[in-house]
Amino acid sequence: MSPNDLPISDLVSQSPVLPSASVQAVEVDAPAPPPPKPFPGLWQSLGLLFLYSATQGVVMVPAIVLDLVFHTHIMTNPLVLAIATLASAALVATITCIQLRCSFLELIGPFRLPVRMLGPIVVTVIGQLFVVAIISLWIVRLFPALNASSERLEELLGSSGPKWAAFLLVAVVAPLCEELVFRRIFLGGMIPRFGMRYGLAFGAILFAIGHMNPVQASVAISMGLINGWWFARLGSMWPGVLAHSVNNSFSILVLFLQAPHAPAPTAHLGAEIGILCGGAVILTSAILASKRVFAALDAEGRIAGGTAVDPDPGLPVNPPE
């Protein structure tokens, strides 16, 4: 009998490919869903920034009403401004903790501030003060109308409330809250999303927008880039908190010591260029010193891949499953 005359069942049983037993279905696992993107991204950070600023305004509403009704000066008291700043930072931190499913202590992360970084931090602040002072002076000279907001802020801090309260607001509360929001939270999401360069650039721009003062844009961008770089390399916001506090302390002390209604400094372009170049040299040397510290820490195995690895940075990138 030829193969063409065999029944179909016999052909199947003799086939080298198909077994004679019943064929069982093979289960194929579905592809795993992609992991969630790090939080917050750029647009989420913009939303949190709006919420951060709006919350300060909402907290200030009772003080504004009291000032209008009873002709008091509660709104301009530094303690009230400190409470508004703390409340806005707490709200942003709470939203981030809920999204990342972490505790507030995990969000803050470890206290990592190497002693060998203290020198570069202080020198960085000194160089920044020289550079941004000249740049801000030139901006005000070119656009005098922009100086109005800075003058109102100086009058507020210099004449309303006790000086210790103004110092507490500027040198303690503001650095803690702003480094938590702009570095620990915003950069904690944007650097994993966009990489070091774009993450730092976006973070510095958001920091400048958050100050809502064009005269302060140069110092905000400079501080945002350098403090963000320290955060990315060390996995800790505390070097930025220290630098931010030292910078603001210098500024508030100068404000307290200067004579009221002091005349604007006379323009000496040559001296200003010299100060600018000297500050740039100081700032560059401080950045190079920071890089040497990072290289030493990297050689010791304490940082790798751009962020600290010992101990754990503490801030989760994605919510746990």
Secondary structure, 3 states (H helix, E strand, C coil): CCHHHCCHHHHHHHCCCCCCCCCCCCCCCCCCCCCCCCCCCHHHHHHHHHHHHHHHHHHHHHHHHHHHHHCCCCCCCHHHHHHHHHHHHHHHHHHHHHHHCCCHHHHHCCCCCCHHHHHHHHHHHHHHHHHHHHHHHHHHHHCHHHHHHHHHHHHHHHHCCCHHHHHHHHHHHHHHHHHHHHHHHHHHHHHHHHHHHHHHHHHHHHHHHHHCCHHHHHHHHHHHHHHHHHHHHHCCCHHHHHHHHHHHHHHHHHHHHCCCCCCCCCCCHHHHHHHHHHHHHHHHHHHHHHHHHHHHHHHCCCEECCEECCCCCCCCCCCCC
